[in-house]
Amino acid sequence: MAASPLRFVAQAFRPAFGTVAAAQETEKTVADGVYTDAQAARGATVYEASCAGCHRADLGGATGPALRDQRFTRQFAGKELKALFTKAARTMPRNAPGTLGDNAYLDVVAHLLKENGFPSGSQELSADALDGIRIVPGRPKPPPPVGDFSYVEVVGCLTADSRGNWLLTRASAPVAASAAGSASSTASATTAPPGIETFHLLDAMAYAPETHRGQKIFVRGLLIKLPDEQRIAISAFEMLSPSCSE
Protein backbone atom coordinates (compact mmCIF):
# COMPACT_ATOMS: atom_id res chain seq x y z
CA MET A 1 0.00 0.00 0.00
CA ALA A 2 1.33 3.45 -0.92
CA ALA A 3 2.24 5.69 1.99
CA SER A 4 -0.02 8.64 2.67
CA PRO A 5 1.25 12.06 1.49
CA LEU A 6 0.55 13.35 5.00
CA ARG A 7 2.92 10.73 6.38
CA PHE A 8 5.72 12.03 4.14
CA VAL A 9 5.03 15.60 5.31
CA ALA A 10 5.17 14.54 8.96
CA GLN A 11 8.43 12.66 8.44
CA ALA A 12 9.97 15.60 6.59
CA PHE A 13 9.25 18.03 9.42
CA ARG A 14 10.01 15.69 12.34
CA PRO A 15 13.73 16.68 12.62
CA ALA A 16 12.83 20.37 12.64
CA PHE A 17 10.25 19.90 15.36
CA GLY A 18 12.76 17.88 17.38
CA THR A 19 15.39 20.61 17.01
CA VAL A 20 12.98 23.28 18.25
CA ALA A 21 11.91 21.16 21.20
CA ALA A 22 15.54 20.46 22.12
CA ALA A 23 16.39 24.17 21.95
CA GLN A 24 13.48 25.02 24.23
CA GLU A 25 14.53 22.37 26.73
CA THR A 26 18.15 23.58 26.86
CA GLU A 27 17.51 27.35 26.89
CA LYS A 28 19.28 28.96 29.82
CA THR A 29 17.59 31.55 32.01
CA VAL A 30 18.61 33.79 34.90
CA ALA A 31 17.01 31.23 37.22
CA ASP A 32 19.86 28.80 36.42
CA GLY A 33 22.57 30.54 38.47
CA VAL A 34 24.48 32.62 35.90
CA TYR A 35 26.65 34.74 38.25
CA THR A 36 28.61 34.24 41.46
CA ASP A 37 28.07 35.72 44.90
CA ALA A 38 31.52 37.34 44.72
CA GLN A 39 30.59 39.00 41.43
CA ALA A 40 27.32 40.29 42.87
CA ALA A 41 29.20 41.69 45.88
CA ARG A 42 31.51 43.64 43.57
CA GLY A 43 28.46 44.82 41.67
CA ALA A 44 26.85 46.05 44.89
CA THR A 45 29.90 48.24 45.54
CA VAL A 46 29.79 49.70 42.01
CA TYR A 47 26.02 50.19 42.24
CA GLU A 48 26.26 51.99 45.57
CA ALA A 49 28.87 54.39 44.21
CA SER A 50 27.45 55.02 40.75
CA CYS A 51 23.75 54.07 40.62
CA ALA A 52 22.11 54.31 44.03
CA GLY A 53 21.80 58.10 43.83
CA CYS A 54 19.19 57.75 41.09
CA HIS A 55 17.75 54.29 41.75
CA ARG A 56 18.10 54.11 45.57
CA ALA A 57 20.22 51.63 47.46
CA ASP A 58 17.33 49.13 47.62
CA LEU A 59 16.67 49.46 43.84
CA GLY A 60 13.28 50.99 44.65
CA GLY A 61 13.70 53.95 42.30
CA ALA A 62 13.98 57.71 42.85
CA THR A 63 14.89 60.08 40.02
CA GLY A 64 15.65 56.91 38.09
CA PRO A 65 13.21 53.99 37.68
CA ALA A 66 12.98 51.06 40.06
CA LEU A 67 15.18 48.11 39.12
CA ARG A 68 13.41 45.36 41.01
CA ASP A 69 10.21 43.30 41.23
CA GLN A 70 7.31 44.34 38.98
CA ARG A 71 9.15 47.22 37.32
CA PHE A 72 12.11 44.99 36.53
CA THR A 73 9.79 42.26 35.18
CA ARG A 74 7.80 44.63 32.96
CA GLN A 75 10.92 46.05 31.36
CA PHE A 76 13.12 42.98 30.93
CA ALA A 77 11.16 39.71 31.22
CA GLY A 78 11.41 37.62 28.06
CA LYS A 79 14.48 39.47 26.80
CA GLU A 80 18.04 38.26 26.55
CA LEU A 81 20.24 39.29 29.46
CA LYS A 82 22.28 41.37 27.04
CA ALA A 83 19.38 43.86 26.95
CA LEU A 84 19.85 44.57 30.67
CA PHE A 85 23.63 44.83 30.28
CA THR A 86 23.30 47.19 27.29
CA LYS A 87 20.78 49.38 29.13
CA ALA A 88 23.13 49.71 32.09
CA ALA A 89 26.22 50.33 29.95
CA ARG A 90 24.54 53.00 27.83
CA THR A 91 22.71 54.93 30.55
CA MET A 92 24.62 54.53 33.84
CA PRO A 93 25.83 56.49 35.59
CA ARG A 94 23.60 59.30 34.40
CA ASN A 95 26.33 61.94 34.38
CA ALA A 96 28.89 59.69 32.65
CA PRO A 97 27.20 56.77 30.85
CA GLY A 98 29.41 53.99 29.55
CA THR A 99 32.45 54.98 31.59
CA LEU A 100 32.60 52.12 34.11
CA GLY A 101 33.95 49.40 31.81
CA ASP A 102 32.37 46.11 30.74
CA ASN A 103 33.49 44.14 33.81
CA ALA A 104 31.91 46.67 36.16
CA TYR A 105 28.64 46.61 34.23
CA LEU A 106 28.63 42.79 34.32
CA ASP A 107 29.10 42.98 38.08
CA VAL A 108 26.18 45.43 38.37
CA VAL A 109 23.99 43.06 36.34
CA ALA A 110 24.92 40.27 38.77
CA HIS A 111 23.93 42.53 41.67
CA LEU A 112 20.56 43.29 40.05
CA LEU A 113 19.88 39.59 39.51
CA LYS A 114 20.73 38.80 43.12
CA GLU A 115 18.52 41.59 44.45
CA ASN A 116 15.66 40.33 42.28
CA GLY A 117 15.89 36.91 43.88
CA PHE A 118 17.67 34.93 41.18
CA PRO A 119 20.18 32.36 42.49
CA SER A 120 23.93 32.52 42.15
CA GLY A 121 26.02 29.77 40.56
CA SER A 122 29.60 28.61 40.27
CA GLN A 123 30.61 30.63 37.17
CA GLU A 124 30.88 34.39 36.82
CA LEU A 125 28.69 36.10 34.24
CA SER A 126 30.72 36.93 31.13
CA ALA A 127 30.03 39.15 28.14
CA ASP A 128 30.11 36.14 25.81
CA ALA A 129 27.24 34.47 27.70
CA LEU A 130 24.80 37.40 27.66
CA ASP A 131 23.10 36.50 24.36
CA GLY A 132 22.30 32.96 25.46
CA ILE A 133 20.56 33.76 28.75
CA ARG A 134 16.92 34.79 28.95
CA ILE A 135 15.37 36.88 31.73
CA VAL A 136 12.31 35.13 33.13
CA PRO A 137 9.34 36.98 34.61
CA GLY A 138 8.75 37.47 38.27
CA ARG A 139 10.71 36.74 41.40
CA PRO A 140 11.49 33.01 41.60
CA LYS A 141 9.49 31.07 44.11
CA PRO A 142 11.33 30.22 47.33
CA PRO A 143 12.49 26.61 47.61
CA PRO A 144 9.98 24.28 49.25
CA PRO A 145 10.48 23.68 52.97
CA VAL A 146 12.61 20.72 53.98
CA GLY A 147 10.96 18.30 56.40
CA ASP A 148 10.78 14.63 57.20
CA PHE A 149 10.78 12.46 54.06
CA SER A 150 11.87 15.38 51.88
CA TYR A 151 14.14 14.68 48.92
CA VAL A 152 17.29 16.71 49.65
CA GLU A 153 20.86 17.53 48.66
CA VAL A 154 23.71 17.96 51.17
CA VAL A 155 27.49 18.29 51.08
CA GLY A 156 29.77 17.16 53.92
CA CYS A 157 32.74 15.12 55.10
CA LEU A 158 32.48 11.34 54.90
CA THR A 159 33.43 9.70 58.20
CA ALA A 160 32.63 6.54 60.15
CA ASP A 161 31.62 6.20 63.80
CA SER A 162 32.90 3.62 66.28
CA ARG A 163 30.19 1.17 65.22
CA GLY A 164 31.10 1.32 61.56
CA ASN A 165 28.17 3.49 60.52
CA TRP A 166 28.96 5.93 57.72
CA LEU A 167 28.21 9.59 58.41
CA LEU A 168 28.27 12.88 56.60
CA THR A 169 29.64 15.36 59.14
CA ARG A 170 30.23 19.12 59.01
CA ALA A 171 27.48 18.99 56.43
CA SER A 172 25.56 21.83 54.82
CA ALA A 173 21.92 22.40 55.69
CA PRO A 174 19.74 20.18 53.49
CA VAL A 175 18.12 21.85 50.51
CA ALA A 176 15.13 20.53 48.62
CA ALA A 177 15.95 18.60 45.44
CA SER A 178 13.94 17.14 42.61
CA ALA A 179 13.33 13.41 42.90
CA ALA A 180 13.95 13.28 39.16
CA GLY A 181 17.35 14.95 39.49
CA SER A 182 20.42 13.54 37.76
CA ALA A 183 23.17 11.65 39.52
CA SER A 184 25.43 14.72 39.35
CA SER A 185 25.66 17.50 41.91
CA THR A 186 24.10 20.89 41.25
CA ALA A 187 25.87 24.25 41.34
CA SER A 188 23.95 25.31 44.44
CA ALA A 189 25.03 22.14 46.26
CA THR A 190 28.71 22.29 45.38
CA THR A 191 29.04 25.93 46.45
CA ALA A 192 27.27 25.42 49.79
CA PRO A 193 29.52 26.43 52.73
CA PRO A 194 30.46 23.85 55.40
CA GLY A 195 27.82 23.42 58.07
CA ILE A 196 27.17 21.84 61.43
CA GLU A 197 24.78 19.08 60.38
CA THR A 198 25.42 15.33 60.75
CA PHE A 199 23.60 12.70 58.70
CA HIS A 200 23.66 8.91 59.00
CA LEU A 201 23.93 7.50 55.49
CA LEU A 202 21.78 4.48 54.71
CA ASP A 203 23.04 1.94 52.16
CA ALA A 204 26.43 3.68 52.05
CA MET A 205 28.20 0.36 51.45
CA ALA A 206 26.89 0.38 47.88
CA TYR A 207 29.22 3.34 47.17
CA ALA A 208 32.55 1.87 48.43
CA PRO A 209 32.72 4.35 51.31
CA GLU A 210 36.11 3.21 52.59
CA THR A 211 37.71 4.61 49.42
CA HIS A 212 36.08 7.99 50.11
CA ARG A 213 36.78 8.34 53.83
CA GLY A 214 37.73 11.93 54.69
CA GLN A 215 36.60 13.29 51.32
CA LYS A 216 34.12 16.05 50.60
CA ILE A 217 31.00 14.28 49.35
CA PHE A 218 27.76 15.34 47.69
CA VAL A 219 24.70 13.25 48.60
CA ARG A 220 21.17 13.37 47.26
CA GLY A 221 18.44 11.27 48.85
CA LEU A 222 15.45 10.89 51.12
CA LEU A 223 15.75 12.68 54.48
CA ILE A 224 14.46 10.73 57.48
CA LYS A 225 14.29 12.62 60.76
CA LEU A 226 14.37 10.68 64.04
CA PRO A 227 14.28 12.13 67.56
CA ASP A 228 18.06 11.75 68.05
CA GLU A 229 19.49 11.69 64.51
CA GLN A 230 18.97 12.49 60.84
CA ARG A 231 19.32 9.83 58.14
CA ILE A 232 19.55 9.97 54.37
CA ALA A 233 18.60 7.07 52.09
CA ILE A 234 21.11 7.68 49.30
CA SER A 235 20.10 7.98 45.66
CA ALA A 236 23.18 9.89 44.40
CA PHE A 237 26.73 9.97 45.80
CA GLU A 238 29.58 12.02 44.33
CA MET A 239 33.09 12.92 45.50
CA LEU A 240 33.62 16.68 45.17
CA SER A 241 37.11 16.97 46.69
CA PRO A 242 39.71 14.52 48.04
CA SER A 243 39.92 16.64 51.19
CA CYS A 244 37.18 18.01 53.43
CA SER A 245 39.18 21.20 53.88
CA GLU A 246 38.80 22.23 50.24
N, C-alpha and C positions, 0 to 999 in steps of 0.2 A: 504494500500500500504506500502511495506517495505521501511524503511528509507534508503537513499543513504549512502554508506560507507563514502563518502566525508563529509557528514553531521556529522557523528560520529567523524571523525577526527577533524573537525572544533570545535565541542563542547568540545572535549577532550583538545584542546590547548587553548581555550578561556580564562580560568583563568590565564594561564601563560602569554599570551599576555597582559591581563589586569594588571598583576603585574608589568611587564616591563614598561608599559605605565605610571602606577602610580609612579614608581620609578623615571622615567625621569621627570615627572611633579614636584616632590617634591625635586629633587636634589638641594642642596644649592651651591651657587657660591660666589666668593668674591665680586660680585656686589650686594649682599643682605645685606651688612652692618654687617660684622663679627667681628669688633673691635670697640673700643671707641676712641674718640678724645683724652681723657686723656692718654690712652695707647699709642697712636701714638706719643704724646708729649714726653712721657718717652722714647719711642724708638728713637726719634730724638736726645735726649741727649746722649743715648748710642751709636748711630750711629756716631755722631759727634766726640766722644771721641775715638771710637775703629775701625771705618770703613771708615770714610771720607778720611783718609790719602791715601788709595788705590783706593777708588771708587769715590772720590770727594764729596763735601758737597751736590751738586745738583744731585748726583747719576749718573753723566754723564760718569764716568769711567776714570781711569788714569792708574796706574800700575795694578789695578784690573779692571774687566769688568764693563761696564755700568749696572745699575740695574733698568733701567726705559725704557718705551716706547718699541720700536721694539726689542731691545736686551732682555728685560724682557719677552716680548711675545714669542720670539723664544725659549727661554730656558724653560719657565714654563707653557705656555698656554696648557690647557688640562690635566694638572697633578693635583693631590691632593695637597692641601696647605702644607701638611706635607713635600713634596719634597723641598719646599722653606725653611721651618724651618730647615730641616735636613742639607741642603746645608750651611745655615748660621752657624748652631751649629758646624759643622764639619770643617769649613774652616776659620771662623772669630773669633777673629782677626788673621791676617796672622802669627804673631809671637807667638800667644798663643791660637790656636783654641780650642773651647769647654770650655773655662774657664769663660765665663760670666754668666752661669746659665740659666736654661730653661726660667725663667720669663723674663730675659733680652732679650733672643733671640725671644720670643713671642712679646715683645714690638718692637723689630727691624722689625719683619715681619709686624706688624701693621703700622709702619712708612713707609715701602716700599709700602704697599697697598695704603696708603694715598697719597704718592707722585706719584703713578701711576694712581691716579684719582678715585680710588674705594671709595665708600661712607662709612662713619662710621655708627655705630648702637648703640644700648643701652646696649649691653653685651660685655664684654671684650673677646678677643680671648683666648681660653684655649687649653692646650695640648690635652685634650680629644676630642676636636672638629676638629682637624686638618685633620683627615682621611676622614671626611664627607663633606669637602668643596673643590670645584673644582675651579681652576684658569681659568678664561675665557680669550680669546684673546683680545688684543687691549685695548686702553683706552676707558672707557665707554663714550657714547655720552652725551653731556651736556643736562640738562633738557630743554624741549621746553619752549619758552618764554611765560610769563603769560600776557594776554591781556584781553580786553573786551570779555565776553562770554567764557572765559576759565574755565575748570573744575579744581578746586583748593582745597587745604587743608590749614587750618589755625588753630592756637591755640591762645586763648585769654581769657579774663575775661568777664563773662556774666553780663551785667548790663542793666538797663532800663533808658530811658531819661524821661523828664518831660511829654511827650505826651504818654507814655506807650509803645514806640517802644523798641524792644529788640535789644541790641547792643553787639558786641564783641569788647571790648576795650583792649588797651595795647597788641594788637594782633601781632603775627609774620607776616612777609612778606608772601604773598600767594605763594605756590609752586604748580606746575602743578601736577595733579593727574589723574589717569585713571578713565574714566567714568564707567568702569566695576569693580571698586574697591569694596572691602567688606565694611560692615558697621563699621568695627573696624579701629582704628587709626593705622598709620604706625609708625615704629621706627623713621624715619626722622621727622615726625610731632611732636611726643611726646617729642623729645629732642630739638626742636627748642627753642631758647632763647626768652624771652619776647621782644615785639617790640613796635612800635609807631602807628601801623595801627588801624583804627576803621572801623568796618563793620556793616551795618544795616542787620539784619537777617530777611529774608522773611519766612513766615509760621512758625515762632518760636513757636506759640501757640500749635502746634501739639506735642511739646516735653516737655510740662509742665514746661515752663521756670521759673516760680516762685519758684519751688523747687530747682532750680539750680542757683539762683541769687548769685553772688559773687564767684562762683566756676570757676576753670580753665577748659575750654571746648575745645574739638576738634570738628571742623566742616569741612565737605566736601560738596561742592556744586558748583553751577554755579555762577561765578563772573560777576556782572553787574556794569559797571563803568558809573557814571553820573557826570556832571560837578562839583557838590558840595558834592558828597558822593559816597561810594562804598557799594554795596549790594551783599548778597549771598543768592541764593535760595537753601535752605538746602536739602541735600539728605542723610547725615549722621550726627549724633549728639551724642557726647560721653563725659561724665564727666571724666576728668583725675585726678583732685584733688579737695577736698572740699574747698580749699583755693587758691586764685590767687597768693599768695606769695610763694607757693611751686612749 
